[in-house]
Amino acid sequence: MADSCEKNYVYLDKIHSPADIKELDNEAILVLAEEIRRELVSVVTENGGHLASNLGVVELTLAIHKVFDSPRDHIIFDVGHQSYVHKMLTGRLDRMNTLRKAGGLSGFTKRDESEHDCFGAGHSSTSLSAALGFAMSDKLRGSDAYTVAVIGDGAYTGGMIHEALNNCRKDINLVIIVNENEMSISKNIGRFAKNLSKIRNKSGYFKTKKATGAFLKHIPLVGRHMFRFVRAVKKSIKNMLYGSNYFENMGLTYLGPVDGNNYPEVEGLLREAVKLGESVVVHIKTKKGKGYAAAENAPEIYHGMSPSSAEKSEKQNFSRIMGDELLRLAEKDDSVCAITAAMGDGTGLARFRERFEKRFFDVGIAEEHAMTFSAALAANGMKPFFAVYSSFLQRAYDNVIHDVALQGLPVKILVDRAGINASDGATHHGIFDVAFLSQIPNMKIYVPITEASLRAAVDEAYAYDAPCAIRYPNGVECERVVREFYPSGVDGRLSARRNYTSDDAPECVIVTHGRIVTEALAAADLLREKGISVGVILLEVLKPYGDTADTVAAMLPKGGARVIFLEEEIRNGGMGMILSDNLSKYPEMKNKSVSVLAVDDDFVHRKEGESIYSAAHVSAEDIIRAYFERDLG
C-alpha cells in the first residue's frame, strides 16, 4: 500500500497470494495477525464498513488459507461482510484503501473482483446452499477439491441454512465452519463438555475411532451388530451427560468448539476436518472486535461504520422518526406491534423495543417468516408494522403476495433504505420494491420524503384496513424540498405537490418521488439558466395509480410541454412506466412529449469518480439530456 512503510509491516506487505502464507510458521502468523488488525482499523475507520466482524475472523481466515488451496478449494463467506481479511490475503492488499469507494473493492465478496471470490454475497444465510452446489459439482466432475463455508451464528436464524443442512450429504468434501461470536448454538455446559471437546479435538481420537469401527465391522457374523451396539451405547451416554448436538442429529460429523482466535487450535482442527474426508461441521468461538478495545466493548456500534468523511447531522433520520411514530401509536393502542428481521437498531426500533418489549418481535434473519408472522398477527386483530430494508424485502415477495395481499390483511410494511445506496453497492440498492409492490392488487404505496409527510403516512397507514407500504430512504429531509413543496408550512396532508402555481406554464415538468427530487431540482436550476421554465411535481403516494394520475393530470400545464418521469428505481414496471401509461388516456396529456428516466435493465455499479446517480443514468445531467433528446418512451 502507499503508506505501508509508515506502518512498518514485517509480513503483511509480502503477502501477495495465499501461497505466501503457507511459508510462515506460527510465530510469524501471530505477527501477521496483529498487522492485519492494524490495517483493518486504519481502512475501515476511514472508509466505513464492517469492522468488528472482520477483527474477529483474522486467525480463522489465516488458518483457512494455510490449510486449504484457494482458488482450487472454494471459500464462501456468509453475507460476505467478514471477507476483508480474505481480500488482503488474496492479492488485494494494495487496493484496500479503495474499499467501498466508487470503482474500488466491494464491501462483500464479488465474483468479478477476484478468482478467490467464488461466490458473491450481500445477504445472509445463502452460503451453505452455495457451498453444497460447489461441493456436489466437484464430486460429479471427480474433483477432490474442498469447499469451505464460513457461517456466523446469526445466519442460523435464517431458514435457508437449515434447508441446506437438510440436504447435506456426508460423501462430499464440505467443511462447514460455524463462527459463533454472539449466541450459543450447541450445549457446552460443565466440565464434562470441556473434557469431551478436548478429547474430540485430538487427532488420536479420530484415528482410534476409525480403527475401532473398522475392526468391529470385520468380525465375522457379529461385527456389524457389535459396531451398531457400541455406537448406540456411546451416543446414549453422551446425550445423557452432554446433550444431543443439532449437527450430529442431522447426520454430520461435528468438531469443536475451540477458541477461534487461537491460531494453532483453529489450524489443527481444520486439518483434522480434512483428514476425515467427508462433510464436517467445525465449531469455533471468536470475539467480535478482537484486538481493538473499542470494538470489543461495543461490537454492535462497530459492526457497520460510516466513512470518516460522512456528514454528521443533528437531525433525526427517517428510520428514527419512524420508530418514534410507532412508539407514539403503541402508547395509545396496545394492538400495535413492531416486527424486524435482525435489524431492530438499523430500522430505528431500539426505543420501541425498550418500551414495549412484549410487542417487539425480532425474528432473526428470516424475512419470509417475518412477513407471514405479521400476516397472522393482523388476521388475529393486531396491527403489525414490519420494518425491513428494501433490498431484504425482496426475500419475502412470495409471502407478501400469498399471505398478506391475497387475504387482504392490513400489514404495514416499512420499507427502509429505499432507493440507491452508494456505499454497500448493488446488493443493497433498494431499486426493485416499487416495481414488485406495484404489481400486487390492493397494495397502497406511500413515498414520503419529508418528516411531515412521513408522519402523515404513518397515521394514514395505521387507519388503513388493507396492505400498504411506506418507503423512505436512509437519511434526513432536505431543507430545500420543504421550502419548495411546503411554502405555507408543513401539514398532515398527503398528496402530490408542485413547486409552481396553476398560473404558470412551464415548458418542462419533472414528475418524481423520493430522495431523487433533489436531482430534479438541480436539473431545473440548470435548465432555467438556459432559459427553459421547469416545474417539479413531487409524489407522496404512488399507488393507487389511478388516483395519482387524476391528481397529476390536474397539475399539468395546458398546451405542449415536456413531461419527464424520474425515479431512482428500476424502470420496468416502475412508477414512470405505470403512471405515464395511466396518464396517456387523459386529455391533459395532449401535445405533450414524454420521457421515463429510471434505472434501466441493469444493476448499478459506480466507477471511480462517478456519482451514484450518474452511474444509474438518472443524474441532473441525465435529466437535461433527456429534455433535449427526442421521446424516450
C-alpha positions as CSV (number, residue, x, y, z in Angstrom):
1,M,0.0,0.0,0.0
2,A,1.0,3.6,-0.5
3,D,1.6,4.2,3.2
4,S,2.7,0.7,4.2
5,C,6.3,1.9,5.0
6,E,4.8,4.2,7.6
7,K,3.0,1.3,9.2
8,N,6.3,-0.8,9.4
9,Y,4.7,-4.1,8.4
10,V,7.0,-7.1,8.7
11,Y,4.9,-9.6,6.8
12,L,1.7,-8.1,5.5
13,D,3.3,-6.3,2.6
14,K,4.9,-9.6,1.5
15,I,1.6,-11.5,1.2
16,H,0.5,-11.4,-2.5
17,S,-1.4,-14.7,-2.6
18,P,-2.4,-17.5,-0.2
19,A,0.7,-19.4,-1.2
20,D,2.8,-16.8,0.7
21,I,1.0,-17.7,4.0
22,K,1.9,-21.4,3.7
23,E,5.6,-20.4,4.1
24,L,5.1,-18.8,7.5
25,D,5.4,-20.5,10.9
26,N,3.1,-20.0,13.8
27,E,5.2,-17.2,15.3
28,A,5.1,-15.3,12.1
29,I,1.4,-15.9,11.7
30,L,0.7,-14.2,15.0
31,V,2.7,-11.2,14.0
32,L,0.8,-11.1,10.7
33,A,-2.5,-11.3,12.5
34,E,-1.6,-8.2,14.5
35,E,-0.6,-6.3,11.3
36,I,-3.9,-7.3,9.7
37,R,-5.8,-5.9,12.6
38,R,-3.9,-2.6,12.3
39,E,-4.7,-2.4,8.6
40,L,-8.4,-3.2,9.2
41,V,-8.8,-0.5,11.8
42,S,-7.0,2.0,9.6
43,V,-9.0,1.3,6.5
44,V,-12.5,0.8,8.0
45,T,-12.4,3.8,10.3
46,E,-11.6,5.9,7.2
47,N,-13.8,4.3,4.5
48,G,-16.6,2.9,6.7
49,G,-17.7,-0.8,6.6
50,H,-17.8,-3.8,8.8
51,L,-15.0,-3.7,11.5
52,A,-16.0,-5.8,14.5
53,S,-16.8,-9.0,12.5
54,N,-13.6,-8.8,10.5
55,L,-11.4,-8.3,13.5
56,G,-12.9,-11.4,14.9
57,V,-12.1,-13.7,12.0
58,V,-8.4,-12.8,11.5
59,E,-6.9,-16.1,12.9
60,L,-9.7,-18.1,11.2
61,T,-9.1,-16.7,7.8
62,L,-5.4,-17.2,8.1
63,A,-5.9,-20.8,9.1
64,I,-8.3,-21.4,6.2
65,H,-5.7,-20.1,3.7
66,K,-2.9,-22.1,5.4
67,V,-4.8,-25.4,5.3
68,F,-6.8,-25.0,2.0
69,D,-5.7,-24.1,-1.5
70,S,-7.7,-21.2,-2.9
71,P,-9.0,-20.8,-5.6
72,R,-8.9,-24.6,-6.3
73,D,-10.6,-25.0,-3.0
74,H,-13.7,-22.9,-2.7
75,I,-14.1,-20.5,0.2
76,I,-17.5,-19.0,0.7
77,F,-18.3,-16.3,3.4
78,D,-21.8,-15.9,4.6
79,V,-23.1,-12.4,3.9
80,G,-19.5,-11.6,2.7
81,H,-19.1,-8.7,5.1
82,Q,-16.5,-10.7,7.1
83,S,-14.3,-11.2,4.0
84,Y,-11.9,-8.2,4.3
85,V,-9.1,-10.3,5.7
86,H,-9.7,-12.8,2.9
87,K,-9.3,-9.9,0.4
88,M,-6.0,-8.8,2.0
89,L,-4.6,-12.3,1.7
90,T,-5.7,-12.9,-1.9
91,G,-3.8,-10.2,-3.7
92,R,-6.0,-7.1,-3.0
93,L,-4.0,-5.5,-0.1
94,D,-2.8,-2.7,-2.3
95,R,-6.4,-1.8,-3.1
96,M,-7.8,-1.9,0.4
97,N,-7.8,1.9,0.6
98,T,-10.5,1.8,-2.2
99,L,-12.8,-0.4,-0.1
100,R,-16.4,0.6,-0.6
101,K,-15.4,3.6,-2.8
102,A,-16.6,4.2,-6.4
103,G,-14.6,1.8,-8.6
104,G,-12.9,0.2,-5.6
105,L,-13.2,-3.0,-3.7
106,S,-16.6,-4.2,-2.7
107,G,-17.5,-4.5,0.9
108,F,-18.7,-8.0,0.1
109,T,-17.3,-11.0,-1.9
110,K,-17.7,-10.4,-5.6
111,R,-17.0,-12.9,-8.4
112,D,-15.7,-10.4,-10.9
113,E,-13.3,-8.9,-8.4
114,S,-11.1,-11.9,-7.8
115,E,-10.8,-15.6,-8.7
116,H,-10.7,-16.2,-5.0
117,D,-14.3,-14.9,-4.6
118,C,-16.0,-18.0,-6.0
119,F,-19.5,-16.8,-4.9
120,G,-20.8,-13.3,-4.3
121,A,-23.0,-12.4,-1.4
122,G,-24.6,-9.4,0.3
123,H,-27.5,-11.1,2.0
124,S,-27.3,-13.6,4.9
125,S,-27.8,-17.4,5.0
126,T,-27.1,-18.2,1.4
127,S,-23.6,-19.6,1.9
128,L,-24.4,-23.3,2.7
129,S,-26.7,-23.7,-0.3
130,A,-24.0,-22.3,-2.5
131,A,-21.3,-24.4,-0.8
132,L,-23.4,-27.5,-1.5
133,G,-23.6,-26.6,-5.1
134,F,-19.8,-26.3,-5.4
135,A,-19.2,-29.5,-3.4
136,M,-21.7,-31.5,-5.4
137,S,-20.4,-30.2,-8.8
138,D,-16.8,-31.2,-7.7
139,K,-18.0,-34.6,-6.8
140,L,-19.8,-35.1,-10.1
141,R,-16.7,-34.0,-12.0
142,G,-14.4,-36.3,-10.0
143,S,-12.5,-33.4,-8.3
144,D,-11.2,-33.8,-4.8
145,A,-11.3,-30.0,-4.1
146,Y,-12.8,-28.8,-0.8
147,T,-15.5,-26.3,-0.3
148,V,-15.4,-24.2,2.9
149,A,-18.4,-22.3,4.1
150,V,-17.8,-19.7,6.9
151,I,-21.1,-19.0,8.6
152,G,-21.7,-16.7,11.5
153,D,-24.1,-18.0,14.2
154,G,-26.5,-15.2,13.4
155,A,-27.0,-16.7,9.9
156,Y,-28.6,-19.8,11.5
157,T,-31.7,-17.6,12.3
158,G,-32.3,-17.7,8.5
159,G,-34.3,-20.6,7.1
160,M,-32.0,-21.2,4.1
161,I,-29.2,-22.5,6.3
162,H,-31.5,-25.2,7.7
163,E,-32.9,-26.1,4.3
164,A,-29.4,-26.6,3.1
165,L,-28.4,-28.6,6.2
166,N,-31.3,-30.9,5.4
167,N,-29.8,-31.6,2.0
168,C,-26.2,-32.1,3.2
169,R,-24.5,-35.4,2.4
170,K,-21.6,-37.0,4.2
171,D,-19.8,-38.1,1.0
172,I,-18.7,-34.7,-0.2
173,N,-15.7,-32.6,0.6
174,L,-17.5,-29.9,2.6
175,V,-16.3,-28.1,5.7
176,I,-19.0,-26.0,7.4
177,I,-17.3,-23.5,9.8
178,V,-19.8,-22.3,12.5
179,N,-18.3,-19.0,13.7
180,E,-20.0,-18.4,17.0
181,N,-19.5,-14.8,18.2
182,E,-22.7,-13.9,19.9
183,M,-25.2,-16.6,20.8
184,S,-24.6,-20.2,21.8
185,I,-25.5,-22.9,19.2
186,S,-24.7,-26.2,20.9
187,K,-24.8,-27.2,24.5
188,N,-21.5,-26.6,26.1
189,I,-22.0,-26.7,29.8
190,G,-19.8,-28.1,32.6
191,R,-16.5,-29.9,33.0
192,F,-17.6,-33.0,31.1
193,A,-18.4,-30.9,28.0
194,K,-15.0,-29.2,28.1
195,N,-13.2,-32.5,28.6
196,L,-15.1,-34.2,25.8
197,S,-14.3,-31.3,23.5
198,K,-10.5,-31.7,24.3
199,I,-10.7,-35.4,23.6
200,R,-12.6,-35.0,20.3
201,N,-10.2,-32.3,19.1
202,K,-7.1,-34.6,19.2
203,S,-6.1,-36.4,16.1
204,G,-5.6,-39.6,18.1
205,Y,-9.3,-39.6,18.9
206,F,-10.3,-39.8,15.2
207,K,-7.7,-42.4,14.4
208,T,-8.8,-44.6,17.2
209,K,-12.5,-44.1,16.4
210,K,-11.9,-45.1,12.7
211,A,-9.7,-48.0,13.6
212,T,-12.1,-49.3,16.2
213,G,-15.1,-49.1,13.8
214,A,-13.2,-50.8,11.1
215,F,-12.0,-53.6,13.4
216,L,-15.5,-54.3,14.8
217,K,-17.1,-54.3,11.3
218,H,-14.7,-57.0,10.1
219,I,-15.5,-59.5,12.9
220,P,-17.4,-62.3,11.1
221,L,-21.2,-62.6,11.6
222,V,-21.4,-60.3,14.7
223,G,-19.1,-57.5,13.8
224,R,-21.6,-55.0,12.3
225,H,-24.1,-55.8,15.1
226,M,-21.4,-55.1,17.7
227,F,-20.4,-51.8,15.9
228,R,-24.1,-50.6,15.9
229,F,-24.5,-51.6,19.6
230,V,-21.3,-49.8,20.7
231,R,-22.2,-46.7,18.7
232,A,-25.7,-46.7,20.2
233,V,-24.4,-47.1,23.8
234,K,-21.8,-44.3,23.2
235,K,-24.4,-42.0,21.8
236,S,-26.9,-42.6,24.6
237,I,-24.2,-42.0,27.3
238,K,-23.0,-38.9,25.5
239,N,-26.5,-37.5,25.1
240,M,-27.4,-38.2,28.7
241,L,-24.3,-36.4,30.0
242,Y,-23.7,-33.8,27.3
243,G,-26.9,-33.3,25.4
244,S,-27.6,-34.0,21.8
245,N,-26.0,-32.0,19.1
246,Y,-28.1,-30.5,16.3
247,F,-25.5,-31.1,13.6
248,E,-24.8,-34.7,14.6
249,N,-28.6,-35.3,14.7
250,M,-28.5,-34.1,11.1
251,G,-26.0,-36.9,10.3
252,L,-22.9,-34.6,10.1
253,T,-19.6,-35.1,11.9
254,Y,-19.2,-32.3,14.5
255,L,-15.8,-31.0,15.7
256,G,-15.3,-28.4,18.4
257,P,-15.8,-25.9,19.8
258,V,-12.4,-24.3,20.0
259,D,-11.2,-20.7,20.6
260,G,-11.4,-19.2,17.1
261,N,-8.8,-16.5,18.0
262,N,-6.2,-19.2,19.0
263,Y,-4.5,-19.8,15.7
264,P,-2.8,-23.2,16.4
265,E,-6.1,-24.6,17.7
266,V,-8.0,-23.5,14.6
267,E,-5.4,-24.7,12.1
268,G,-5.2,-28.0,13.9
269,L,-9.0,-28.5,13.9
270,L,-9.2,-27.7,10.2
271,R,-6.5,-30.2,9.4
272,E,-8.4,-32.9,11.3
273,A,-11.6,-32.0,9.4
274,V,-9.7,-32.5,6.1
275,K,-8.4,-35.9,7.2
276,L,-11.9,-37.2,7.8
277,G,-12.7,-36.9,4.0
278,E,-16.4,-36.2,4.5
279,S,-18.8,-33.3,5.4
280,V,-17.7,-31.9,8.7
281,V,-19.0,-29.1,10.9
282,V,-16.2,-27.2,12.6
283,H,-17.4,-25.1,15.5
284,I,-15.3,-22.1,16.6
285,K,-15.8,-19.3,19.0
286,T,-14.5,-15.9,18.1
287,K,-14.5,-12.5,19.8
288,K,-16.1,-9.7,17.7
289,G,-13.8,-6.7,17.6
290,K,-10.8,-8.8,18.7
291,G,-7.7,-6.7,19.3
292,Y,-9.4,-3.3,19.2
293,A,-10.7,-2.4,22.6
294,A,-13.4,0.0,21.5
295,A,-14.9,-2.7,19.1
296,E,-14.6,-5.5,21.7
297,N,-16.5,-3.4,24.2
298,A,-19.2,-2.3,21.8
299,P,-19.3,-4.7,18.8
300,E,-22.8,-3.6,17.8
301,I,-21.5,0.0,17.2
302,Y,-18.5,-1.2,15.2
303,H,-20.5,-3.7,13.2
304,G,-21.2,-1.3,10.4
305,M,-19.4,2.1,10.3
306,S,-19.9,5.2,8.2
307,P,-16.9,6.7,6.5
308,S,-14.9,9.3,8.5
309,S,-15.9,11.8,5.8
310,A,-19.6,11.2,6.2
311,E,-21.6,14.3,7.2
312,K,-22.9,14.2,10.8
313,S,-26.4,15.6,11.0
314,E,-28.1,16.7,14.2
315,K,-31.5,16.0,12.5
316,Q,-33.5,12.9,13.1
317,N,-33.2,10.5,10.2
318,F,-36.2,8.8,8.7
319,S,-35.6,5.5,10.5
320,R,-35.6,7.1,13.9
321,I,-38.6,9.2,13.1
322,M,-40.5,6.1,12.0
323,G,-39.5,4.4,15.3
324,D,-40.7,7.3,17.3
325,E,-44.1,7.4,15.4
326,L,-44.6,3.7,16.1
327,L,-43.8,4.4,19.8
328,R,-46.5,7.1,19.8
329,L,-49.1,4.8,18.2
330,A,-48.2,1.9,20.6
331,E,-48.8,4.3,23.6
332,K,-52.4,4.7,22.7
333,D,-53.2,1.3,21.1
334,D,-52.0,-1.9,22.6
335,S,-52.6,-3.8,19.4
336,V,-49.7,-2.0,17.6
337,C,-46.6,-4.2,17.4
338,A,-43.3,-3.9,15.6
339,I,-41.5,-6.7,13.7
340,T,-37.9,-6.8,12.4
341,A,-35.6,-9.3,10.8
342,A,-32.5,-8.8,12.9
343,M,-32.4,-5.1,12.1
344,G,-34.0,-3.5,15.1
345,D,-31.4,-0.8,15.6
346,G,-30.9,-0.1,11.9
347,T,-34.7,0.4,11.4
348,G,-35.0,2.8,14.4
349,L,-36.9,0.4,16.7
350,A,-34.5,0.5,19.7
351,R,-36.8,2.7,21.8
352,F,-39.8,0.7,20.9
353,R,-38.0,-2.5,22.0
354,E,-37.2,-0.9,25.3
355,R,-40.7,0.5,26.0
356,F,-42.8,-2.4,24.6
357,E,-40.7,-5.5,24.8
358,K,-43.6,-7.8,24.6
359,R,-44.9,-6.2,21.4
360,F,-41.5,-6.1,19.7
361,F,-40.5,-9.2,17.7
362,D,-37.0,-9.7,16.2
363,V,-37.4,-12.9,14.3
364,G,-33.8,-13.1,13.2
365,I,-32.6,-13.1,9.6
366,A,-35.9,-14.6,8.4
367,E,-37.8,-12.1,6.2
368,E,-40.1,-14.7,4.8
369,H,-41.2,-15.8,8.3
370,A,-41.5,-12.2,9.4
371,M,-44.0,-11.4,6.7
372,T,-46.2,-14.4,7.2
373,F,-45.9,-13.9,11.0
374,S,-47.1,-10.3,10.5
375,A,-50.0,-11.6,8.4
376,A,-51.2,-13.9,11.1
377,L,-50.9,-11.1,13.7
378,A,-53.1,-9.0,11.5
379,A,-55.5,-11.8,11.0
380,N,-55.9,-12.1,14.7
381,G,-56.6,-8.5,15.4
382,M,-53.2,-6.9,15.9
383,K,-51.7,-4.0,14.0
384,P,-48.3,-5.2,12.8
385,F,-45.7,-2.9,11.3
386,F,-42.8,-4.8,9.7
387,A,-39.7,-2.7,9.3
388,V,-37.3,-4.1,6.7
389,Y,-34.6,-2.8,4.3
390,S,-35.8,-2.6,0.7
391,S,-33.2,-4.9,-0.5
392,F,-34.2,-7.5,2.1
393,L,-37.9,-7.2,1.5
394,Q,-37.4,-8.9,-1.9
395,R,-36.7,-12.1,0.0
396,A,-40.3,-12.1,1.3
397,Y,-42.0,-11.3,-2.0
398,D,-44.0,-14.6,-2.2
399,N,-45.2,-14.0,1.4
400,V,-46.4,-10.5,0.6
401,I,-48.5,-11.9,-2.3
402,H,-49.7,-15.2,-0.8
403,D,-50.1,-14.5,2.9
404,V,-50.7,-10.7,3.1
405,A,-52.3,-9.3,-0.1
406,L,-54.3,-12.3,-1.3
407,Q,-56.0,-12.4,2.1
408,G,-56.3,-8.6,2.3
409,L,-54.6,-8.4,5.6
410,P,-53.6,-4.9,6.9
411,V,-49.9,-5.5,7.4
412,K,-47.9,-2.2,7.3
413,I,-44.6,-2.7,5.5
414,L,-42.0,-0.1,6.4
415,V,-39.6,-0.1,3.5
416,D,-36.3,1.4,4.9
417,R,-33.2,2.2,2.8
418,A,-35.4,2.8,-0.2
419,G,-33.6,3.9,-3.4
420,I,-30.0,3.7,-4.4
421,N,-27.5,3.2,-1.5
422,A,-24.0,4.2,-2.6
423,S,-21.7,2.6,-0.1
424,D,-22.8,-1.1,0.1
425,G,-23.2,-1.5,-3.7
426,A,-25.6,-3.4,-5.9
427,T,-26.6,-6.0,-3.2
428,H,-28.1,-3.2,-1.1
429,H,-29.7,-0.9,-3.7
430,G,-33.4,-0.6,-2.9
431,I,-34.5,-0.2,-6.5
432,F,-36.9,-3.1,-7.0
433,D,-39.6,-2.7,-4.4
434,V,-41.7,-0.1,-6.3
435,A,-41.9,-2.4,-9.3
436,F,-42.8,-5.5,-7.4
437,L,-45.1,-3.9,-4.9
438,S,-46.9,-2.1,-7.7
439,Q,-47.9,-5.4,-9.3
440,I,-49.8,-6.5,-6.2
441,P,-53.5,-5.9,-6.2
442,N,-54.9,-3.6,-3.4
443,M,-51.4,-2.7,-2.2
444,K,-51.1,1.0,-1.3
445,I,-47.7,2.6,-1.6
446,Y,-46.7,5.8,0.3
447,V,-43.5,7.6,-0.7
448,P,-42.9,10.4,1.9
449,I,-39.7,12.4,1.7
450,T,-40.2,15.0,4.5
451,E,-40.6,14.5,8.2
452,A,-44.2,15.8,8.0
453,S,-45.2,13.6,5.1
454,L,-43.6,10.5,6.9
455,R,-45.7,11.2,10.0
456,A,-48.8,11.7,7.9
457,A,-48.1,8.4,6.1
458,V,-47.8,6.5,9.4
459,D,-51.1,7.9,10.6
460,E,-52.9,7.1,7.4
461,A,-51.4,3.6,7.2
462,Y,-52.4,2.9,10.8
463,A,-56.0,3.6,9.9
464,Y,-55.9,1.8,6.5
465,D,-57.6,-1.6,6.6
466,A,-55.6,-3.2,3.8
467,P,-51.9,-4.0,3.0
468,C,-49.7,-0.9,2.5
469,A,-46.1,0.0,2.3
470,I,-44.3,3.2,3.4
471,R,-40.9,3.6,1.7
472,Y,-38.3,6.1,2.7
473,P,-34.5,6.5,2.2
474,N,-31.6,6.3,4.6
475,G,-31.0,9.9,5.6
476,V,-32.7,13.1,6.6
477,E,-35.1,15.6,5.0
478,C,-33.8,18.2,2.6
479,E,-34.5,21.8,3.7
480,R,-34.9,23.0,0.1
481,V,-37.5,20.3,-0.6
482,V,-39.5,21.5,2.4
483,R,-39.2,25.1,1.2
484,E,-40.3,24.3,-2.4
485,F,-43.1,22.0,-1.7
486,Y,-44.5,23.2,1.6
487,P,-44.4,27.0,1.0
488,S,-47.3,27.6,3.5
489,G,-45.7,25.4,6.2
490,V,-45.8,21.7,6.9
491,D,-49.2,19.9,7.3
492,G,-50.5,16.4,7.8
493,R,-51.9,16.1,4.3
494,L,-50.5,13.5,1.8
495,S,-50.8,14.4,-1.8
496,A,-48.8,15.2,-4.9
497,R,-47.2,18.6,-4.6
498,R,-45.8,21.0,-7.2
499,N,-43.3,23.9,-6.9
500,Y,-45.2,26.1,-9.3
501,T,-48.7,27.6,-9.5
502,S,-51.7,26.9,-11.7
503,D,-51.0,30.2,-13.5
504,D,-47.5,29.1,-14.5
505,A,-47.0,27.2,-17.8
506,P,-43.6,25.5,-17.5
507,E,-42.1,24.1,-20.7
508,C,-40.9,21.0,-18.8
509,V,-42.5,19.2,-15.8
510,I,-40.5,16.6,-13.9
511,V,-42.7,14.1,-12.0
512,T,-40.8,12.3,-9.3
513,H,-40.8,10.8,-5.8
514,G,-38.3,10.1,-3.0
515,R,-34.8,11.5,-2.4
516,I,-34.0,11.9,-6.1
517,V,-36.3,15.0,-6.1
518,T,-33.0,16.9,-5.3
519,E,-31.6,15.9,-8.7
520,A,-34.8,17.1,-10.3
521,L,-34.4,20.5,-8.6
522,A,-30.8,20.7,-9.6
523,A,-31.7,19.9,-13.2
524,A,-34.5,22.6,-13.1
525,D,-31.9,25.2,-12.0
526,L,-29.6,24.3,-14.9
527,L,-32.4,24.3,-17.4
528,R,-33.6,27.7,-16.2
529,E,-30.1,29.1,-16.8
530,K,-30.7,28.0,-20.4
531,G,-34.0,30.0,-20.5
532,I,-36.2,26.9,-20.1
533,S,-39.0,27.1,-17.5
534,V,-39.3,24.0,-15.4
535,G,-41.7,22.7,-12.7
536,V,-41.4,19.7,-10.5
537,I,-44.2,17.5,-9.2
538,L,-43.4,15.6,-6.0
539,L,-45.4,12.5,-5.4
540,E,-46.1,11.4,-1.8
541,V,-48.4,8.4,-2.7
542,L,-47.8,6.2,-5.8
543,K,-50.5,3.5,-5.6
544,P,-53.4,3.5,-6.4
545,Y,-52.0,4.8,-9.6
546,G,-55.5,5.8,-10.9
547,D,-55.9,8.3,-8.1
548,T,-52.3,9.6,-8.6
549,A,-52.9,10.0,-12.3
550,D,-56.1,12.1,-11.5
551,T,-54.1,14.4,-9.3
552,V,-51.1,14.8,-11.6
553,A,-53.3,15.4,-14.7
554,A,-54.9,18.4,-12.9
555,M,-51.4,19.8,-12.1
556,L,-50.1,19.7,-15.6
557,P,-49.9,22.9,-17.7
558,K,-52.2,23.3,-20.6
559,G,-50.7,23.0,-24.1
560,G,-47.5,21.5,-25.1
561,A,-44.8,20.6,-22.6
562,R,-42.1,18.1,-21.9
563,V,-43.0,15.6,-19.1
564,I,-40.1,13.6,-17.6
565,F,-41.0,10.9,-15.1
566,L,-37.9,10.5,-12.9
567,E,-37.1,7.8,-10.3
568,E,-34.1,6.0,-8.8
569,E,-35.7,2.6,-9.1
570,I,-35.9,0.0,-11.9
571,R,-37.7,1.3,-15.0
572,N,-39.5,-1.9,-15.9
573,G,-42.8,-2.0,-14.0
574,G,-41.9,1.2,-12.1
575,M,-43.7,4.4,-11.3
576,G,-42.7,6.2,-14.5
577,M,-43.9,3.4,-16.8
578,I,-47.2,2.8,-14.9
579,L,-48.1,6.4,-14.3
580,S,-47.2,7.6,-17.8
581,D,-49.4,4.8,-19.2
582,N,-52.3,5.8,-16.9
583,L,-51.9,9.5,-17.9
584,S,-51.8,8.7,-21.6
585,K,-55.6,8.4,-21.6
586,Y,-56.1,12.0,-20.2
587,P,-56.8,15.0,-22.4
588,E,-54.3,17.0,-20.4
589,M,-51.5,14.9,-22.0
590,K,-52.4,16.0,-25.5
591,N,-49.4,17.7,-27.3
592,K,-47.0,16.6,-24.5
593,S,-43.9,14.6,-25.2
594,V,-43.0,12.0,-22.5
595,S,-39.7,10.5,-21.2
596,V,-39.2,7.9,-18.5
597,L,-35.9,8.3,-16.8
598,A,-35.1,5.5,-14.3
599,V,-32.6,2.7,-13.7
600,D,-32.6,0.8,-16.9
601,D,-32.4,-3.0,-17.2
602,D,-29.1,-3.3,-15.2
603,F,-27.6,-3.3,-11.8
604,V,-25.9,-0.1,-10.6
605,H,-22.1,-0.1,-10.2
606,R,-20.1,3.1,-9.7
607,K,-16.8,3.8,-11.5
608,E,-14.1,5.8,-9.8
609,G,-15.1,9.5,-9.6
610,E,-18.7,8.8,-10.6
611,S,-21.7,9.8,-8.5
612,I,-24.2,7.1,-7.8
613,Y,-26.9,8.9,-9.8
614,S,-24.6,9.3,-12.8
615,A,-23.8,5.5,-12.5
616,A,-27.6,4.9,-12.7
617,H,-28.1,7.4,-15.5
618,V,-30.6,9.4,-13.5
619,S,-28.5,12.5,-12.5
620,A,-29.3,16.1,-13.1
621,E,-27.2,16.0,-16.3
622,D,-29.1,12.9,-17.5
623,I,-32.4,14.8,-16.9
624,I,-31.1,17.7,-19.1
625,R,-30.0,15.3,-21.8
626,A,-33.5,13.7,-21.7
627,Y,-35.1,17.1,-22.1
628,F,-33.2,17.8,-25.3
629,E,-33.5,14.3,-26.8
630,R,-36.5,13.0,-28.7
631,D,-39.2,11.0,-27.0
632,L,-37.6,8.1,-25.0
633,G,-40.9,6.4,-24.3
